Amino acid sequence: MVKISVWTDYACPFCYIAEARVDNLIKEMGIEDQVEFDYHSFELYPDAPKDVQETTIVRFAKKYGLTEEEAADRIDKIAEMGRAEGLDFNYSSTLNTNSMDAHRLTQYVNSLGDPKLTKQVSDLLFDAYFGKNLKLADHDVLMDVAKKAGLDLPKVKEVLESNAFYDEVRADENFIMKQGVNAVPFFIIDNKGIMGAQPKNIFKQVITEALQNDQNAN
């Protein structure tokens, strides 16, 4: 079994694109039963408020020093990349809020020891943000994700209404930043780090080598 560790944020378009790209590659290679995802938290906007302060186009323009027209054009091009991977990708109308509680939910699911369940929840959170344009700081949104994943809803409610798994989120962030990584997505596959939404052939080469190393070890 090859472990793919990924540091991600649900408000990160390239995280969603990269993970979909890897998913599609794994299906093309027919190795679904030989790969296991290991999810880690990273907040791109740790100081983001719990409610929407400005549109994504305005926020993007400010961040990169663009006009709103330039920002809209760049956002559309990124959305096209997502749609090329088969995603329902509505980037320009996303509602950016704080993602800590979404990460704490993921950390809770991680603690259940079922990587496939964690992946399901992660996919649902990405779709909530980029597909349905919901606010990830909204506990009703997170509870709906938990319901769709078949989680223990009273337990999830207890987690969300507390500070549970906050330290686990911070530990993930601190670990990867100590390695000199300050942006996501970031993958570790067979001890090799891959930054960003790299082309499919890059991921294929690293995954293929990891599979060969795994077979040789056994």
C-alpha positions in Angstrom: 0.0 0.0 0.0 1.4 3.4 -1.0 0.5 6.3 1.3 -0.2 9.7 -0.2 0.0 12.3 2.5 -1.4 15.6 1.5 -1.6 19.0 3.3 -4.6 20.9 2.0 -7.1 23.7 2.6 -10.7 23.6 1.5 -10.5 27.2 0.3 -7.6 26.4 -1.9 -8.5 26.0 -5.6 -5.2 24.3 -6.5 -5.6 21.8 -3.7 -9.0 20.7 -5.1 -7.5 20.6 -8.6 -4.4 18.6 -7.6 -6.3 16.1 -5.5 -8.8 15.5 -8.4 -5.9 15.1 -10.8 -4.3 12.5 -8.5 -7.7 10.7 -8.1 -8.2 10.6 -11.9 -4.7 9.3 -12.4 -5.1 6.5 -9.8 -8.3 5.4 -11.6 -6.6 5.5 -14.9 -3.8 3.4 -13.5 -6.3 1.0 -11.9 -4.5 1.1 -8.6 -7.3 2.2 -6.3 -6.7 -0.8 -4.0 -2.9 0.0 -3.7 -3.2 3.7 -2.6 -4.2 5.2 0.7 -4.7 8.9 1.3 -3.5 10.6 4.6 -5.0 14.0 5.1 -3.4 16.9 6.9 -4.6 20.4 7.7 -3.3 23.7 6.5 -5.1 27.1 6.7 -4.3 29.4 3.8 -6.2 32.2 5.6 -6.0 31.5 9.3 -7.2 35.0 10.2 -10.2 34.8 7.9 -13.5 35.9 9.6 -16.4 33.5 10.2 -18.6 35.4 7.8 -18.0 36.7 4.3 -16.4 40.2 4.2 -15.9 40.6 0.4 -16.4 38.8 -2.9 -13.7 36.4 -4.1 -13.0 38.7 -7.1 -12.3 41.7 -4.8 -10.2 39.6 -2.4 -8.2 38.0 -5.2 -7.6 41.4 -6.8 -6.3 42.8 -3.5 -4.1 39.8 -2.8 -2.3 39.8 -6.2 -2.5 43.6 -7.0 -4.8 43.1 -10.0 -7.8 45.0 -11.3 -11.1 43.3 -10.7 -11.3 42.5 -14.4 -7.9 40.9 -14.4 -8.8 39.0 -11.2 -12.0 37.7 -12.8 -10.1 36.5 -15.9 -7.5 34.7 -13.8 -10.2 33.1 -11.6 -12.0 31.9 -14.7 -8.8 30.3 -16.0 -8.3 28.5 -12.7 -12.0 27.3 -12.7 -11.4 25.9 -16.2 -8.5 23.8 -14.8 -10.9 22.4 -12.2 -13.6 21.6 -14.7 -11.0 19.9 -16.9 -10.6 17.4 -14.0 -14.3 16.8 -13.9 -15.1 19.1 -11.0 -18.1 21.3 -10.4 -15.9 24.3 -10.0 -17.5 27.7 -9.3 -14.6 29.7 -8.1 -15.7 33.3 -8.7 -18.8 32.9 -6.5 -17.1 31.2 -3.5 -17.8 32.5 0.0 -14.5 32.7 1.8 -14.7 32.3 5.6 -12.5 30.8 8.3 -11.8 27.1 7.6 -10.6 26.0 11.1 -13.8 24.2 12.0 -13.8 22.3 8.7 -10.3 21.2 9.5 -11.3 20.2 13.0 -14.1 18.1 11.5 -11.5 16.4 9.2 -9.2 15.8 12.2 -12.1 14.1 14.1 -12.8 11.9 11.1 -9.0 11.1 10.9 -9.2 9.9 14.5 -11.7 7.3 13.5 -9.0 5.4 11.6 -10.8 5.0 8.2 -8.9 6.8 5.4 -11.7 6.2 2.9 -14.1 8.0 5.2 -11.7 10.9 5.6 -11.4 11.2 1.9 -15.1 11.2 1.5 -15.5 14.0 4.0 -12.7 15.9 2.3 -14.3 15.6 -1.1 -17.6 16.8 0.4 -16.0 19.8 2.0 -14.3 20.8 -1.3 -17.6 20.4 -3.1 -19.5 22.5 -0.5 -17.1 25.3 -1.1 -16.3 25.2 -4.8 -19.4 23.4 -6.1 -22.2 24.7 -3.9 -20.5 27.9 -2.7 -21.4 27.4 0.9 -19.7 28.9 4.0 -17.3 26.4 5.6 -17.5 28.3 8.9 -21.2 27.6 9.1 -21.8 24.7 11.4 -25.0 23.8 9.6 -23.0 23.3 6.4 -20.5 21.1 8.3 -23.3 19.1 10.0 -24.8 18.5 6.5 -21.4 17.2 5.3 -21.3 14.9 8.4 -24.8 13.6 7.6 -23.9 12.8 4.0 -20.8 10.9 5.2 -22.9 9.0 7.7 -21.0 10.3 10.8 -22.2 10.3 14.4 -24.1 13.6 14.3 -24.3 14.2 18.1 -20.5 13.6 18.3 -19.8 15.9 15.4 -22.0 18.6 17.0 -20.0 18.1 20.3 -16.7 18.5 18.4 -17.8 21.6 16.5 -19.1 23.3 19.6 -15.9 22.8 21.5 -12.2 23.3 20.7 -11.6 19.6 20.1 -8.9 18.8 17.5 -7.7 22.4 17.3 -4.3 21.3 18.5 -4.1 18.6 15.9 -4.8 21.2 13.1 -2.0 23.4 14.5 0.4 20.4 14.8 -0.1 19.6 11.1 0.6 23.2 10.2 3.6 23.5 12.4 5.1 20.3 11.2 5.0 21.1 7.5 6.1 24.8 8.1 9.2 23.5 9.9 10.0 21.6 6.7 10.1 25.0 4.9 6.6 24.6 3.3 4.3 27.6 3.7 1.7 26.9 0.9 -0.5 24.1 -0.2 -1.2 21.7 -1.8 1.8 19.7 -0.6 2.1 16.0 -1.1 4.5 13.5 0.3 4.6 10.2 -1.6 7.3 7.7 -0.7 9.3 10.4 1.1 9.2 12.6 -1.9 7.6 16.1 -1.6 5.5 17.5 -4.4 4.4 21.1 -4.2 1.3 22.4 -6.1 -1.0 21.2 -8.8 1.8 19.6 -10.8 1.1 18.0 -14.3 -0.3 14.5 -14.2 3.0 13.0 -15.5 4.9 14.2 -12.5 2.5 12.6 -10.1 2.5 9.4 -12.3 6.2 9.1 -12.2 6.4 9.5 -8.4 3.5 7.1 -7.7 4.9 4.5 -10.1 8.3 4.6 -8.4 6.5 4.3 -5.0 4.6 1.3 -6.1 7.8 -0.3 -7.4 9.6 0.4 -4.1 6.7 -1.0 -2.2 6.8 -4.2 -4.3 10.6 -4.5 -3.8 10.2 -4.1 -0.1 7.8 -7.0 0.0 
